Amino acid sequence: MTCQHPNCSHLIHSICTNHCHWSLCQEHLNEHKNSLLIEFEEVLENLIKPTNEFSKTIDEIKKNLNYNQEKELDNLKKSYEKQLNNIEKNFIEINQLQNQLNKISENLIQIKTNENILTQNDFQHIDNLSKQIQHFNSNKQEEQLKSLDTKIIIKDNKQPCPLHNTSEQSGIRSTPCTSFVTEKFLPIHLKTVHRLRLPQIKEILKTN
C-alpha cells in the first residue's frame, strides 16, 4: 500500500497517530510530526506571551506599592524625628522654667522667715517668668496647629474612592466604596475592585 498523503506513491511506513491518523511514508510522517510540533509551539507561545505580560504588570504593581510604602514610611520617620526633637526642646525649656520657679519659691521661703527682704526685683523676676511662660504656651499652640496641618496633608495623600457615594443599585461592583486610595493607584483600584472597563475609568479620572 502507498502513502495516503496527496500525490505520494511511496510505501507506507507507519500511521500518523498524533495528527491525522493517515498511513504515511517516512518522509510525510516526519513532515506531519514537524507540523504538529510547530503547531504545539505556537499554541504554547500564545499562552506564554500574555502570561509574561501579566507577570510584568504584577511586578510593576508590586514595585509601585513598595515605592509608595517606602515613601510613606520615610515621611512618617521624618515626622517622628521632628516631633521628637520638638519634645526634647520643650523638655529643656520647661526644665529651665521650673528651675526659675524653684529659685523664686526658695527666695519666698527666705522672705517669710525674714532671711531676705521682698524687693521690686522679686516682682520683676515674677513678671519676666510670666512672660516666658506665656511665650512658651503661645509657641506650643502654634506647633500644635502645624502638627495638625501636617497630619491633614499626610492623610490627603489618600483620597476617598470616587465611587464612595455610588449606590449599590448602580450595578457597579463593591459600591458604595469606603476605600481610600492614592491618585497614582486609583486606575488599578477601579479596575480590580470595581471591575470597570477602560472607557469608564477614563471618564471617572476626567471628573475626579
C-alpha positions in Angstrom: 0.0 0.0 0.0 1.1 3.5 -0.8 1.2 6.7 1.4 -2.1 8.4 1.8 -0.6 11.8 1.5 -1.9 13.5 -1.7 0.2 12.8 -4.8 2.6 10.5 -2.9 3.3 7.0 -4.2 5.9 5.9 -1.6 5.3 2.9 0.5 3.7 3.2 3.9 6.0 3.4 6.9 3.5 3.8 9.7 0.3 5.6 10.9 0.4 9.2 12.0 -1.1 8.5 15.4 -0.8 12.0 16.9 -2.0 14.1 14.0 -4.1 12.9 11.0 -4.2 9.1 11.6 -3.2 8.5 8.0 -0.9 5.8 6.8 2.2 7.7 5.7 5.6 7.1 4.2 8.7 8.1 6.3 9.0 11.5 4.6 5.5 12.6 5.2 5.4 11.1 8.6 8.3 13.3 9.6 6.7 16.2 7.9 3.5 15.7 9.9 5.5 15.4 13.1 7.3 18.7 12.4 4.0 20.3 11.6 2.4 19.1 14.8 5.5 20.3 16.8 5.3 23.8 15.2 1.6 24.0 15.9 2.2 23.0 19.6 5.0 25.6 19.9 2.6 28.3 18.5 -0.1 27.4 21.0 2.4 27.4 23.8 3.8 30.8 22.7 0.3 32.2 22.7 -0.1 31.2 26.3 3.4 32.3 27.4 3.2 35.8 25.9 0.1 37.0 27.8 1.3 35.3 31.0 4.6 37.1 30.8 2.8 40.4 30.2 0.6 39.8 33.2 3.7 38.9 35.3 5.3 42.2 34.3 2.2 44.1 35.2 2.1 42.4 38.6 5.8 43.1 39.1 5.2 46.8 38.2 2.3 47.0 40.7 4.5 45.4 43.4 7.3 47.9 42.7 4.9 50.8 42.9 3.5 49.5 46.1 7.0 49.1 47.6 8.0 52.6 46.5 4.8 54.1 47.9 5.3 52.2 51.2 8.9 53.4 51.4 7.9 57.0 50.7 5.1 56.9 53.4 7.5 55.3 55.9 10.1 57.9 55.1 7.5 60.7 55.7 6.5 59.1 59.0 10.1 58.7 60.1 10.8 62.4 59.3 7.6 63.4 61.1 8.6 61.3 64.1 12.1 62.7 64.3 10.8 66.3 64.0 8.3 65.7 66.8 10.9 64.0 69.0 13.3 67.0 68.5 10.5 69.4 69.4 9.6 67.3 72.5 13.3 67.3 73.7 13.5 71.1 73.1 10.3 71.6 75.1 11.6 69.4 77.9 14.7 71.6 78.2 12.6 74.8 78.1 10.2 73.6 80.7 13.0 72.5 83.0 14.6 75.9 82.8 11.2 77.5 83.7 10.8 75.1 86.6 14.3 75.9 87.9 13.5 79.6 87.9 10.2 78.9 89.7 12.1 76.8 92.3 14.6 79.6 92.9 11.7 82.1 93.4 9.9 79.7 95.7 13.1 79.3 97.8 13.5 83.0 97.9 9.9 83.4 99.1 10.6 81.0 101.9 13.6 83.0 103.0 11.5 86.2 102.8 8.8 84.6 105.0 11.5 83.6 107.6 12.9 87.1 107.5 16.1 85.9 105.9 15.6 88.0 102.8 13.6 91.2 102.1 10.9 91.4 99.4 12.1 93.9 96.8 11.0 95.3 93.4 13.4 92.9 91.8 11.4 90.0 93.1 8.3 91.3 91.3 10.4 91.9 88.2 11.6 88.2 88.3 8.0 87.1 88.6 6.9 89.3 85.7 9.8 88.1 83.4 9.0 84.5 84.2 5.3 85.1 83.5 6.2 86.4 80.1 8.4 83.5 79.4 5.6 81.0 80.3 3.1 82.9 78.1 5.6 82.8 75.2 6.2 79.1 75.8 2.4 78.4 75.8 2.0 80.5 72.6 4.7 78.6 70.8 3.1 75.3 71.9 -0.2 76.3 70.4 1.4 77.2 67.1 3.3 73.9 67.0 0.0 72.0 67.6 -1.6 73.8 64.7 1.3 73.0 62.4 1.2 69.4 63.6 -2.5 69.2 62.7 -1.8 70.7 59.3 0.9 68.0 58.7 -1.4 65.2 59.7 -4.1 66.6 57.3 -1.5 66.7 54.5 -0.4 63.2 55.1 -4.0 61.9 55.2 -4.8 63.8 52.0 -2.2 61.7 50.1 -5.1 59.2 50.1 -8.5 60.3 48.8 -11.8 58.6 49.1 -12.7 56.5 46.1 -14.8 58.5 43.6 -17.5 55.8 44.0 -17.9 56.4 47.7 -21.4 57.9 47.1 -22.4 55.5 44.4 -25.4 53.3 45.4 -25.4 49.5 45.3 -28.3 49.8 42.8 -25.9 51.2 40.3 -24.8 47.7 39.3 -21.1 48.6 39.9 -19.3 46.1 42.0 -18.4 46.9 45.6 -20.4 50.2 45.9 -20.7 52.3 47.8 -16.9 52.2 48.3 -15.3 53.0 51.6 -11.7 52.7 50.5 -9.1 55.5 50.5 -6.6 55.3 47.5 -3.8 57.4 46.2 -4.2 59.2 42.9 -1.5 57.0 41.4 -3.3 53.7 42.2 -6.8 54.9 41.5 -6.9 53.3 38.0 -5.8 50.0 39.4 -8.3 50.2 42.2 -11.2 51.0 39.8 -10.2 48.1 37.5 -9.5 45.4 40.2 -12.1 46.3 42.9 -14.9 47.7 40.8 -14.3 45.7 37.6 -14.7 48.9 35.5 -13.6 49.0 31.8 -11.0 51.4 30.5 -13.5 53.9 29.0 -15.4 54.0 32.3 -12.1 54.5 34.2 -11.0 57.3 31.9 -14.4 59.1 32.4 -14.1 58.9 36.2 -10.5 60.2 36.1 -11.6 63.2 34.0 -14.2 64.2 36.6 -12.2 63.3 39.7 
